[in-house]
Amino acid sequence: MDHTLMVSLFLLTTFTSTVAGICGLGGGLILAVTLPWFIPAAAVIPIHGTTQLASNFTRLGFSFRHIYWPVVGPFVLGSLLGIALFGFFLINLSTEFIPLYISIYLLLSLWVKPIERLLGKLENFYLVGAAQTGLGLVVGAPGPLTMNLLMKRLTDKDQIIATAALLMGLSNVSKVVTYAGMGFIFADFLPQILSAILGACLGSLIGTKLRGKIDNQKFMKGLKWILTLLAIQTLVRFSYG
């Protein structure tokens, strides 16, 4: 990997982590759909998990006192179930198609109302833990599942973002451990991982500082279109690749 690509990856993860620091989600989705520009398809999900682990836990470090702890236990138990349910599917999944799955998932979750309503019916943290952690092994970043439920239960923005950072971080721990157990060699991508982690940590700091200064509603509308264009671009690349 040349220096230009490493710097580009650093800037990308700084941006995506900043987005997550401001809004609590969105950064992981952008990263999932853009990582295939930098690394092989087979490495997208494990490196995404490593990067998001750094992003979530550094963001958590800045907001630790705001965590809403009662939801953590049910989420963890659900996550264990999700790993068991999706493990067999993951073993038999062709990694070539992972960018395609990510893009389709993204477009469906953003624009198809029945899918949005279906996700909205996951009304307890056992199911959300299972769905987020299980789907995360395949599509990388189903963070909206957690945020949707947290926004229904909590009213404080800092509390929502801190709790989401913890829950998504736990999902990414599961992701990294699962892929390591399946034989993925993280050391083969050490330069990319280090660049991504450094950007993620910087972005968490920037996003936390900017959180109170940006109109979140307008930002989220713009983010929806950015994600849509990135997903379409990935589908076009895959179709003509």
matplotlib code that plots the C-alpha trace (Angstrom):
import matplotlib.pyplot as plt

x = [0.0, 1.6, 1.8, -0.9, -3.4, -2.4, -3.0, -6.3, -7.4, -6.4, -8.4, -11.4, -11.5, -11.0, -14.0, -16.2, -15.3, -16.1, -19.5, -20.1, -18.9, -21.4, -24.5, -23.8, -24.0, -23.4, -19.6, -19.5, -21.9, -19.7, -16.6, -18.2, -19.1, -15.7, -13.3, -13.4, -11.6, -8.5, -8.4, -9.5, -13.2, -12.2, -10.6, -13.4, -15.4, -12.6, -10.7, -14.0, -14.5, -11.0, -11.4, -14.9, -13.7, -11.2, -13.8, -16.4, -14.2, -12.4, -15.8, -17.0, -14.0, -15.0, -18.6, -18.3, -20.3, -23.4, -23.8, -27.3, -26.3, -29.6, -29.6, -26.1, -26.8, -29.7, -27.7, -24.7, -26.9, -28.5, -25.1, -24.0, -27.2, -26.5, -23.0, -24.3, -27.0, -24.9, -21.7, -22.6, -23.8, -20.6, -18.4, -20.2, -20.3, -18.3, -16.2, -16.2, -19.8, -19.4, -19.3, -22.5, -24.3, -23.2, -24.5, -27.8, -28.3, -27.6, -30.0, -32.8, -32.4, -32.3, -35.1, -37.5, -40.1, -41.2, -37.6, -37.4, -40.6, -39.4, -36.2, -38.3, -40.2, -37.1, -38.3, -36.0, -32.3, -32.1, -33.3, -31.3, -28.1, -28.7, -29.5, -26.8, -23.9, -25.1, -25.6, -22.4, -20.5, -21.8, -22.7, -20.3, -22.4, -26.0, -25.7, -29.1, -30.7, -29.3, -29.8, -33.4, -34.3, -32.1, -33.8, -37.1, -35.9, -33.7, -34.0, -30.5, -28.3, -25.1, -26.6, -27.8, -24.4, -22.4, -24.6, -24.6, -20.8, -20.6, -23.1, -21.6, -18.1, -19.1, -20.4, -17.1, -15.2, -17.3, -16.6, -12.8, -12.7, -14.9, -12.8, -9.6, -11.0, -11.8, -8.1, -8.1, -4.5, -4.8, -1.0, -1.1, -2.9, -1.1, -0.2, -3.9, -5.1, -2.8, -3.7, -7.4, -7.2, -5.2, -7.8, -10.7, -9.2, -8.7, -12.2, -13.8, -12.1, -13.2, -16.7, -17.2, -16.0, -18.4, -21.4, -23.1, -22.3, -24.0, -27.7, -28.1, -31.3, -29.8, -26.6, -28.5, -30.4, -27.2, -25.7, -28.5, -27.7, -24.0, -24.5, -26.9, -24.5, -21.7, -23.8, -24.8, -21.2, -20.2, -23.0, -21.8, -18.2, -19.3, -21.4, -18.6, -15.7]
y = [0.0, 3.3, 6.4, 8.2, 5.5, 5.3, 9.1, 8.8, 6.0, 8.1, 11.1, 8.8, 7.3, 10.7, 11.9, 8.9, 8.9, 12.6, 11.9, 9.2, 11.6, 14.2, 12.0, 8.7, 6.8, 7.2, 7.0, 3.2, 3.0, 5.4, 3.4, 0.1, 1.2, 3.0, 0.5, -1.7, 1.2, 0.5, -3.2, -6.6, -7.6, -10.4, -7.9, -5.3, -6.6, -7.5, -4.2, -2.3, -3.9, -3.0, 0.6, 1.0, -0.6, 2.3, 4.8, 3.6, 3.2, 6.5, 8.2, 6.3, 7.5, 11.1, 10.4, 7.5, 9.1, 9.3, 5.6, 4.2, 0.8, -1.1, -1.9, -3.3, -6.8, -7.7, -6.4, -8.6, -11.7, -11.0, -10.5, -14.0, -15.4, -13.4, -14.7, -18.3, -17.7, -16.0, -18.0, -20.8, -18.4, -16.4, -19.5, -20.3, -16.7, -15.7, -12.7, -11.4, -10.3, -8.5, -4.9, -5.8, -7.0, -3.8, -1.5, -3.3, -3.3, 0.4, 1.3, -0.8, 0.6, 4.2, 4.2, 1.2, 2.0, -1.6, -2.5, 0.6, -0.3, -3.9, -2.7, -0.4, -3.4, -4.7, -3.2, -4.9, -5.0, -8.8, -8.8, -5.7, -7.2, -10.4, -8.5, -5.9, -8.2, -11.0, -8.7, -6.9, -10.0, -9.8, -6.2, -4.4, -1.5, -2.1, 0.7, 2.3, -0.7, 0.4, 4.1, 3.7, 1.9, 4.1, 7.2, 5.8, 5.0, 8.0, 11.7, 13.0, 13.2, 12.6, 9.6, 8.2, 8.6, 7.3, 4.2, 3.5, 3.8, 1.1, -1.2, -0.9, -1.2, -4.5, -5.7, -4.8, -6.8, -9.8, -9.2, -9.0, -12.0, -14.0, -13.2, -13.9, -17.3, -18.0, -17.4, -13.9, -12.6, -9.0, -8.5, -8.8, -5.4, -3.7, -0.4, 0.0, -0.8, 1.6, 4.4, 3.7, 3.6, 6.8, 8.6, 7.0, 8.3, 11.8, 11.8, 10.9, 13.8, 16.2, 14.9, 15.2, 18.8, 19.7, 17.8, 20.8, 23.2, 21.5, 21.2, 17.5, 17.3, 19.0, 17.0, 13.7, 14.7, 15.4, 12.2, 10.1, 11.4, 10.9, 7.3, 6.7, 8.0, 5.9, 2.8, 3.4, 4.0, 0.7, -1.1, 0.4, -0.5, -4.1, -4.4, -3.2, -4.4]
z = [0.0, -1.1, 1.1, -0.9, -0.2, 3.5, 3.9, 2.0, 4.4, 7.4, 6.1, 5.3, 8.8, 10.4, 8.5, 9.2, 12.9, 13.0, 11.5, 14.2, 16.9, 15.9, 15.1, 16.9, 13.6, 9.8, 10.0, 10.1, 7.1, 5.0, 6.0, 5.1, 1.6, 0.9, 2.4, -0.8, -2.5, -0.3, 0.6, -0.9, -0.4, 2.0, 4.4, 4.4, 7.4, 9.8, 9.1, 9.4, 12.8, 14.0, 12.9, 14.3, 17.6, 17.9, 16.8, 19.2, 22.2, 21.9, 21.5, 24.5, 26.5, 25.9, 27.1, 29.5, 32.3, 30.0, 29.5, 30.2, 31.7, 32.0, 28.3, 28.2, 29.7, 27.3, 24.4, 25.2, 25.6, 22.3, 20.7, 21.7, 20.0, 16.9, 16.6, 16.8, 14.3, 11.7, 12.2, 9.8, 7.2, 7.4, 7.0, 3.7, 2.4, -0.7, 0.3, -3.3, -2.8, 0.6, -1.0, -2.9, 0.2, 2.1, -0.7, -1.0, 2.7, 2.9, 0.1, 1.6, 5.1, 3.8, 1.2, 1.5, 4.1, 4.8, 5.7, 7.8, 9.6, 10.1, 11.7, 13.9, 15.2, 16.9, 20.2, 22.8, 23.2, 23.1, 19.5, 18.6, 20.1, 18.0, 14.8, 15.1, 16.0, 13.6, 10.7, 11.5, 10.7, 7.1, 6.2, 8.6, 10.1, 11.1, 13.7, 12.9, 14.6, 17.9, 17.4, 16.5, 19.7, 21.9, 20.5, 21.6, 25.1, 25.9, 25.4, 26.2, 23.1, 24.9, 26.7, 23.4, 21.7, 24.6, 25.0, 21.3, 21.2, 23.9, 22.3, 18.8, 20.3, 21.9, 18.5, 16.9, 19.6, 18.6, 14.9, 15.4, 17.6, 15.2, 12.1, 14.0, 15.0, 11.4, 10.5, 9.2, 9.6, 10.8, 10.7, 6.9, 6.9, 9.7, 7.8, 6.8, 10.2, 11.9, 9.5, 10.0, 13.8, 14.0, 11.8, 13.9, 17.2, 15.8, 14.3, 17.6, 19.3, 16.5, 16.4, 20.1, 20.0, 17.1, 18.4, 20.0, 17.1, 14.1, 13.3, 13.6, 11.5, 8.5, 8.8, 8.9, 5.7, 3.9, 5.2, 3.8, 0.3, 0.7, 1.8, -1.1, -3.7, -2.2, -2.3, -6.0, -6.9, -5.3, -7.2, -10.5, -9.8, -8.9, -12.1, -14.4, -12.3]

ax = plt.figure().add_subplot(projection="3d")
ax.plot(x, y, z, "-o")
ax.set_aspect("equal")
plt.show()
